[in-house]
Amino acid sequence: MAGSQESNASLFSDQTPSQECSQAKRSQNYEEETFYKNCRAAYLAVFKSSLENIKSKEQLCLVLQQAGRNPSQKTVNKYWTLQTTTLNFDDFCFILKQEEPVRKTELLKAFAKIDVNNEGCILHSELHKLLTTRGEKMTPDEVNAITELVEVNSDGKFDYYKFCKLYMTTNEQCLKHALEKLEVDSKLKRQQFGSQLETSSELATSLISKTIPKTARKTESKPMLKRGHCKTSSQCSSAPSCKASVSSTISMGASSNKHSKLIEANAAKEWQHAQSKGCFFLEENGEIISHKYKLFLSQRSTVCITINPVNLRQMEGKPSPWLVVDTALYILKENETEENIQLVGFTELRNKEVFGWRGELEGGVYWVIPFTTGCRFRKSKKQIRREAKLVHGDGEFTATKEFRAALSEIFEMIDLDGNGFLSLEENNFFEMRTSGEKCDEEAWAICKENFDMKNNELTRQGFMDLNLMEASQQGRDLSSLWMTLQSMGYNKALELTEACPFSIRVYAEKCKPRIQPVCLEAGGEQLKTAICMSVANKGDAKPMDASENIVIYTYKSDTRITSVIGNKSESKTVIHLNNEQSRNCVSNRGLNTFAVEVASNSMMVCQHVMPQNEQEEWIYSCVYSILP
């Protein structure tokens, strides 16, 4: 009997870790589901559809407030830069993952710093002085509106305990109201109810956003996946009230040592070639921008085009972290209008970290657009232990070795043709990236008089001297220098964490190719259309069960899987995706479960996934369900 009890105890003990793991996973999935639902509720409190974009700072501020965040002007400016024109629902979800919701303890702590006597109240005179002279200043009328609120004011004092309670209650009621409307009727999702807040609630939000600082939220861990052969079945996911669903499971072997049949043309001496460099830059809002190019061919020719990340510190023998970032090129034929752009091909062949495309091209002009999925190129969570120094010295300031090394790397990044000199055009890509202004011919002539140039191009030494002179002129105020470095992808430790340099080479058999950098921007609709077309043409197509108007396209290569949703119907549709069964995968979405809204008669990319560890097999498993 004792032996039986011991056996049962042992069995129970063996099962406990598995049960705990299962419970932890269910808890994580529940948190992700809740997070997404709250995001959607807040967004639809302001906009009629999640397909509608945020078009101004004011809209961004309002929708963040609906999500219980504290959007100070500094926070808003962090995600709405000079280059920002719109933000979509995905961008909004990303921002919410970075920004902590307002907590009562934080509010009380902030007000307690002002309440030196610990009375729980602040005199109206002190509050007026604080809000009109510090931080993001409020107008006297705005302050008067706050001090006239009956709920939180009496005897000339502002009761911040009552105010904090009012603010948190308002947030909870607002979210509850939004969630209830989402659950009751899908038609109500389109109604705006932000204007239904009481006056006191609006003022509470206004006061918080202007007085309390923000703290960053840690990014959630990313899911993992795998791949091999495709099979589809009709199966309902954990999504609520799904009308129809389809699943896609792809098992993949280790891909780190696989090489596709990419035969580069550099061994063929008779082939002529051209090359250019470029860079992916990670913006504050998570968007990735890069150089875009035009390719010129004088006649029909067999062409080989490749892209690969560049190791700037190769001389030091240190591997660069961005060498694991996936890269691709989309080649588009230029027609009279951008709407008629024709997808020619994309780089699906691989040789180690080099990706390429080989085929016949007619003479003419082509767009060459670099692309990375964003699966491995995202905001770094690494803690910086030591901030690097840019200059040292008591009187005459001189640049540190670390700063000089960073400037030398930046020169390599912006010397796009790789000739060892900077032309005015190349320098202006740098200027637009760092300051938003171009250098004109007159300013370039002044540079020529003061800094080393050759054939009207700035030498490496000239570039170094120019920037070091700016450092010495600023003295101890190095804020603008840090802004320049950070805009080029460097963190405070002078590590290149938010930029990925790459190299493009074009080989042509029968003519001299020419490739020219044209702009530095996000891929835009051009790239989105090209990706959708490539996946639809090359991938596996599966219609949703009982809804043939909704088609799931899945493309797989050795290194990534991309899924696209096509909606052939006359009305928009919402598709829920569940990746909970995927293994050893990382996604550009950052969520195991989420939903996307697809406009009528359109296609959209819903996710990219890659192996987290290329030396191990990976399994991609996704269930797509139509939501009512």
C-alpha positions, 0 to 999 in steps of 0.5 A: 500500500505504501508502495502504491502511495509512493507510485501515485505521489511520483506520478503526481509529481511528474505531471505537475511541471507539465500542468504548470507549463500548460497553465502558464501558456494558457495564462499567456494566451489569455493575456495576449487575447485580452491585450488585443481586445483592449487595443481594438476597443480603444481604437474603435472608440475613436475610429469607425474601423481598424482600417482607418488610419491615425492622421494627426498627433491629436488623434494619436493622443486621443486614442492613447487616452482611450487605452488608458495611457498617459500621452505627454507631448514628449511621448506623442513626439516619440512616435509621431516624427517629422517623417510620420504622415499616418499610423495604422492599427498595427502601429497603435498596438505596437505603441501600447506594448511600449507604453505603460498604462497609467497606475494610481500609485504613480499618480499619487506618487507624482502629486505627493512630491508637490504636497510637501505637507502630506495633506492630500490636497494642493492649494489652487495657487500652487496648482496654478503655478505648477501647471502654467510654468512647468512641463507642458504648460497649460493655459490659465483657462484650462487650470481654472476649469480643473479647479472648478470641478466640484468632485475634486475641489473644495475650500480653495484646495485640489484633492488629488486623492479624489482626482486619481480615483476619478481618473482611474474610474473613468478609464475603467468605465471607458474600457468596459463600455467599449468592450461591451459594445464590441461583444453586443453587436459588431455594427456598434464597433463603428460607433464613436463614443469618445464624446460621451465622456463627462466633462470631469473625465475629459479634464482629468485626462487632460491634466494627467497627460500634461503633468505626469511623466511616462515609463517605458513598458517592456516588449512582450516575448515573440512567438516561435514557429516551424515548417516543411509541407503544407496541409489544410483542414477545416477546424475551428480555433479558440477565436470566439463565434467563428463562422469558418476557419482553415488551418495551415501547418508547415514543418521545417528542418534546420535551415542554417546550413541550407543553400539554394541554387544561387549562382552569383555572376562575380566569377564570370569576368565578362559580365559587367556589374554595378553596386550600391550600399544602403541601410534599414533604419528602425523608427520609433514607431517600429516602422522600417525605412530603407533606401530605394533604388532605380535600375537602368538597363540599356538592352535585354540581358540575363541579370543577377541581383543580390543583397546581403547585410554588411559587417562594418566591423570586419576589420576587428574580427567582431561579428555584427549582430545584424548579420542575422537580419533577413534581407530581400529585394523586390524588382518592379518594372516601371510603367507610366503610372505607379498603379501599373507597376509590374512585379518582375521577381524577388530574391528567393535564392540563398547562399549563406547570408546572400539572397539573390534573383537571376533571370532575363530582363528587358532593357528599361527602368526598374524599381529595386526595393529592399525589404526585411520582415522585421522578425529579427530587426526590432527594438533592442531590450538590452540594458545599457550598462555604460553610456559612451563618451563622445569627447574628453578634455577640460579646455579644448575638447577632443573626440574619443576613440569610440566616437571616431569609430562610430563616425568611421562606420557612419561614413561606410554606411553613407558612402553608397557607391563604395568609392571611398568618397561622399558626393553631395547626393550621398551626403544629403541622404545623411543630412535628411536622415539626421536633420531633415534638411539638405545641403545645397551647392553653396553650402557644399562649396563652403565645405570644399573650402574648409574640409578635405575634398577630392573631385568635389567629393568629401573624403573620409578625413573631411567627413570626420573633421566636419563632424568633429568640428561640430562636436568641439563647437558644441562644447559640453552640450552634446544633445544634437550629436547624440540625436545624429548618432541615434538617428543613424541607429546607435544607442547610448553605448555607441552600439549599432542596434537600430540600423542594418547596413546592406550591400546590393550587387547587380550583374548583367551579361550583355550591358553595363547596368546602373543602379541609383539610390533614389530615396530613403523611406518606407516601402509603402504601397508599392512594396505591400503590393509586391509582397502580396503579388509574390505570395499569391503567385508563388504560395499555396492558396486555400479558400476559407471553408464555407467562404470561398471569397476569403483565400489564405495564401502561404509562401514558404522559403528556406528562411521565412513564411509569409501569409497573405489574406485575399478578400474577394467579397464586396464587404470588409471582413475580420480574420482571427489568427491563432499561432499557439501551436507554432514552435521555435518561431519568431513573428513580426507581429509579436503576438500568438493570437490577433485579428486583422481587418481586410477591406473588400476586394483587396489583399493584405500581408497578415504576418511573416514568421522565421525560425528563432534558432536556424540550427533546429527544426521549426513548425509553423501552425496557424488557424485562420477564423472569420469573426462575425 
